[in-house]
Amino acid sequence: MKKVLFYGMNGEKMCFQHILLNALDLHNGDGEVKIIFEGASVKLVSLFERENNPLYKKAKELGLIAGVCFACSKVMGVLEENKKSGLTMLEDMSGHAGMKDYIEDGYEVISM
């Protein structure tokens, strides 16, 4: 089984939509997939929540979203909104969401 971590850095909605599309596609093909909102992408969580984005909603329901970067959420002024999403706030790497544990667990990391 292929293990893939999508590490979303880009704050462009269309770019992150492709992360969600690919994650769902790999998941449906029996892959093990996780998604992390990092960098500018943390600003998309509240947007996806407000618009009830179907791809985001499906990935969230399936447990594909590992979490959201705590430090970037704080710096970008969306920490409280992101906490309301119910997603895990990740801060294992000096307040940011690290890749190390996933890499050590055999995940291929794709950053977009």
N, C-alpha and C positions, 0 to 999 in steps of 0.2 A: 504494500500500500504506500503510495506517494504521500509525503507530508510537506505541506506548503504553508508558509507564513506570509501573508500579504501585509506589508509594513507601509501603510499609507502616509505619505508626507505632504502630498500636494493638496492644496485647498480648493482645487477646481472640482466642482460637482461632477462634471462629465467624466473626468479622470477616475474619481472614486466610484462612479457607477460601474466602470469597467472592472475595478477590483471586485465589487459585489457580484457582477455577472460571472467573472472567472471563478470566484470562490464557490458560488452556487453550482456552477458547472462541474468543477472538480469534486465537490462534495457529492453530487449526484452520480459521479463515476467511481464512488467508493474511495475517494481520496480523503486524507485527514487534513483539514483546512482550518486556519485561524486568521483573523484579521485584527490588526492594531491600528487605531487612529493615533498618529503622531504628527508633530510639526503643525503646519497650517491646516491639516485635515481635521483637527479637533473642532474647528469652527463648523464643520458640516453636521455634527451629531444633532444639534438642536434644529437645524434646517430639516434633516431627514425625519426627525420626530414630529415637527410641526406639519410637514406635508404628508405624513404617514406614508413615506416612500416604500413601495412594495418590495423592492429588492433588499433594502436595509431591514425592513420588518421581517422578511423571510430569513435573512442571515441571522438576525437577532433571535428569532424564535428557535432556530436550529442550533443556537449556541456557538456559532462560528466566530462571533466577535469576542476576542480575548479581553479587550478593554480599550481605554482611552488614556493618553498621557496626562498625568496629573500636572506636571510642570508647565507644559505647553498650554493646557487648559487655563491654568492660573495666569500665565503671561498674556494670553490672548483674551482674557476677560470673560471666559465661558465656563469657568469651573463649576459654579452653582447650577447652571443649565445642564451641564454634562452629568453632574451627580444625579439630577432629576431623571435622567434617562434610564437609570438602574444599571448601567454598564459599570464594570469594574474600573476603578481609577488605578492606573499602573504607575508605579514610581520606584521600581527596583534598581534603576540605574541613575543614581544621583537625582532622583525626582522624576526621571523620564522612564519611558517604557523600553526596556532593554530587549535585545535579540538573543543574548548569550544562552539562556536556558533553552530556547527553541533550537538553536544551532546544535547545542550539545545533545538534544533529544532527536536529532536527525532531520530537522526541518530544513527545506530549501527556502531561503528568504528572497522574496521579490519585493522590491521597494519601488513605489510609484508616487 
